[in-house]
C-alpha cells in the first residue's frame, strides 16, 4: 500500500490477498507438474520451458515499465500542460486538488480525442504515472464533482500500485499461454519427429499443453476476480477521499449508459484498454452471467451498492 491518504479497505484487501495466494498455489502446482513431466523430457524440452519462463518474464517486465507509453499510444492520447486549453486547465486543477488531499506526487496528464466517455491511469509507480481523460468524458461530465470522482478513482489505482500487482499476477498466465502455443505448434509441425524412435516426445508435449491450458484457465479467472476487487477498492478509496460518493455514482451511471449506446464495432477498437478504463467498453448487466465472470470490472449494480455503503459510513461519521 502506498503511503498516501487514500483509505484502505480491509475487507477487500483480505479478498485480494486470498486471490493472490491462490495464484501462488497454482504457480507452485504448475512448476511441480512441469518437473514431473520433465522426468520424461529431453533436454530440448527443458529448454522450451525455460524459454517460456524467460520470455514471459520479459513480457511482464516490459509491460510494467512501458505500460504508460503503450496505453497512451493505444488510446491516441496526447500529454497536456495547464496552458493547453480549457479542458487541460480543468483536469490539471482537479488533479492538483486531489494530489494535495491524497499527499501523493502529481501524475502526468493526457487527453484522448474520442467520443468514448472514459478515463484511465497507469504507470509502474506514482512518479511515473499518467492520467488520461477522454474528450467524451469531459463533455458528458460537465459537473466538476463528478469528474473529480472519476479522477480520484483512477488516482487510487496509482496510489495502491495496481499496475505492479496486476503485472505480477499476470505472469503465470503469460507463461502458460506461451507454453500452450509452443506445444501446439510443436505438435502441429511435427515436434515429435527428428528425435529418433522416442515415441514419448509427442505425449510429453501434449501433457505440457494440457497442464498449461488448465493453469491458464484458472489463473485467467483469478486475475479477473482480482481486477474486479481492485475496481471496487478504487471506487471506495476515491469516494472516501473526495467525501462525495453520490458524485461518483452519478458519473458511473452516465458513463455506463453512454458506453451502452456506442456501436459494438467502435468499442472493439479500444478493447485492449478495458482493464485500465474507469468503466469497461462493453455493456454490463447485473447477475452472475458468464460475461460478468469474465469481466475486468464489477457490474454497475454492484459498484453502486458498494458506494451506497460508503455514503452510509460517511453519514455515521458526521
N, C-alpha and C positions, 0 to 999 in steps of 0.2 A: 504494500500500500504506500502510495506517495504521501509525503508529509505536507498535505495541504489541508484546507478547512472543509474539503468535501467530506460529508459524513459517511462513515462505513455502514454497511448493512450486515449485521452479524448473521442473520438467518441465511441470506443469500450467499454470504461468504462461506458458510458451512456447506451449503449445497455445492458451490463451485469447487471447494476443496475436495469434497467427496467425488465429484466428477473427475477432477484431475487425478485423484488417487486411483480411480477405476481405469483411467487411461494408462497410468503407470503399471497396473497389474496386467493389462492387455499387452503392454510393451514387453514385460518380463516373460509372459507366456509366449509371445511371438518369438523372442530370442531363443527360449527353450525349445520351441518347435523347430526353429532353424538349425539349432545344434543337433537335435535328434535326427532331422533329415540329413544333416551334414555327415553323419556316420556312413551314409550310403553314397555320398557325392564324391566327385573328382575334385582336384584342386581348382580346376577351372570354374566349377560351380560355386566354390567358396569365394572365388574372385568376383563372381557375379553379385553375390550378396554384399560383399564389401563395397563394390562399385555403387550399388543401390544406396547403401548407407552414406557413403561419401557424397554422392550426387544429391540425395535427399537433404543431407545436412547443408550442402552448399546452397540448395534452393531455398531452404528455410532462412539461412543467414542473409542471402541476397534479398529475400522478401522483407526481412526485418529492417535492413539498412536502407533499402530503396523503396519502401512502401509509400512514402510521401511522393516521390517523383513518379512512381508508377500510377498511383491513384490520380494525381493531378493531370497526367498525360491522358489517362483513360477518360477522365471527365471533361477534358478540353478546357481546364481551368487556368486562370492567369492570376499570379500573385499581385496584390494591390496594396498601395500605401494609403494613409488617410487623405492624401491630396488627390486621389484618383477619382474624384466624383462623389456625388451624394450617397450612393449605395455603399461605397468604400468607407466613407466617414461614419455612416450609420453602424456598420458592422464593427469597425475599429472602436467606436465609442462603447458599444455593448461589451466587447471583448476586454477593453480596459477596465470597465467596472467589475466584470466577473473575475478578472485576474487579481484585482485588489481584494475582492471578497474572499477568494479562494487562496490567496497568498501563493500564487504559482507564476512561473515565467509566462510571458505572452507568446502565444504561437504566431507563426506567420499566417497571414490572411489571404485567401484566394476567392475568386468569384468565377463560377462556371455559367456561361451564357446558354441556358437551356430552359424551356418552359416547365421541365420536371421540378416540382417543389420538393427540395431535399437539401440535406447538408451532411457533411462527414468530417471527421478529424482523424488524422493518422500521424505516424512518426514513432521512431523507436524510443524516444524519451521526451520529456517536457521541453527540453532545449531545442530539439529538432522537429517539433510538432508543427503541423499545418492544419488550419481550419478552412474548410471550403463551404461556401454557401451558394446556392444556385439563384439565378435571377428570378426563376419561377417561385422560389420560396419568398424572396424579398417582395414580390408583387402580391403574393397571396396573404402574407402576414404583415399587414400594414400597422398592426399593433406591436409596439416595441417590446411589451411584456411577453408576448407570445414568441417573438423571435429570440428574446433573451432566454426563454425556457429551452428552446431548441439548442441554442449555442451552449448553454450550461450543461445540457445532456451530453453534447459532443465533447466538451472540455473535460467532463468527468471521465470519459474513456482515456484521455491522455493522462489525467491525474492518477488513475488507477492502473496505468501501464497495461491496458488491454491488448495493445498490439503485441507486446512481448509475450503475454500469457497465451494468446491465441496462436502465435507462431510456434511456441514450444509445444502446445497441444496438437498442432497440425503436423508435426514432424513425423509421427508414426504413420499417419495416413499417407503422407507423401512417399515414404519408403515403401509401404505396402502397395501403393498404386504403381510405383516403378517396377517392383518385382512381378506384379501381375502382367504388366506389358512385356517385360523381358522374358518371362516364362512362356507367355502366349506366343510371341513372335519367334521364340526359340524353337517351340514345337511346330509352329506353322511352317517355318522354313527349314525344318529338318534338324533341330538342335540335337537330337539323339544320334544322328548319323556322324560318321567320321570318328567314332570313339571305339573302334574295333567291334567286338561282339558283345559289348556291355549293354544288355537289353534293359538294365535298371535305370539307365540315364533318363529315358522318357518318363518313367514312373516317378522318378525324383523330381523332375521339372513340373509334372502335373501336381504332385503333392505340394510343392512350393507355391504353385499358383493357387491351389485350393486354400491353403493356410492364409495366403496373402489376401484373398478375396474376403474370407471371414474376418480377418483383422481389420481390413479397410472398412467393411460394413459397420462393425462395432465402433471403431474409432470415429467414423463419419457421424454416426448418430450421437455419440457422446460429445463431439465437438459442437454439433448443432444445439444440443441441450445446454452446453456451457455458454454458447453465444447468446441464447435466449436469457439465461440468468444474468449475463453481463448487461444486456439491454435493460432489464428490469432494474438492475443496480444503478445504471446511469440515469434512468428516469427518476428514481428515488433520490439519488445524491443531488442531481440538478435541481429538483423541486425543493429540497431542503435548503440548498444554498440560496436560491432566489426567494424562498418563502412564498412562492406562488404556484402551487401545483395545478390550480384551475387554469392558469395561462398555458401551461404545458399540455393539459388535457385539451384545451381548445385548439392548440396548434396540431396535436395529434389527429384530432377529428378532421380538421381542414385538410391537412396534408394527405392523410389516408384516403379521404373522399376524392380529392383531386387526382391522386395517382390511379384510383379505380376507374376514372374516366379516360385515361390515356390509352390509346390503342396498344394492344399487346406487342405488335411488331416494334413499336418505339421503345417499349420497356425492355425488350430483349437487348437493345444496344447498350444499356447500362447495367445489365445483369451482373457483370464481373464486380461491380461496386456494391452489390446488395449487402454484403457483410459489413461494409463501412457505413452505409446510409443510416440516417435517423429513422426513416421508415422504408421498408423494402419496396422495390419497384415491382410489386405484384399486388393483386387484390387478396387480402386476408379475410377469412371468415372465422367466426368462433367455433368452438367444438374441437374434439380430438380427431380431426380428419388427418389423412395421410400428409396433406400439404402442410399442416401445422407441425407435424412431427419433423418434417424435413426443413422447415423454415429456419432462417437465421434469427428471426425476431418473434416475440410472443404475439398472440393475436391482439387486435386493438382492444377488445373487451377486457383481456387480462391486464393490459397496461393501464387502462382507465381505472379498473378496480384497485390496482395497487396504488395509483395516485390518490384515489379516494381515501385509502388508509393513511397516506402521508398527510392529507388535509385534516383528518381526524386527530392525528398525532400533534399537528401544529395547533389545532384548536384547543386540545387538552393542555398544551404547554402555556397557553396565554392566560 
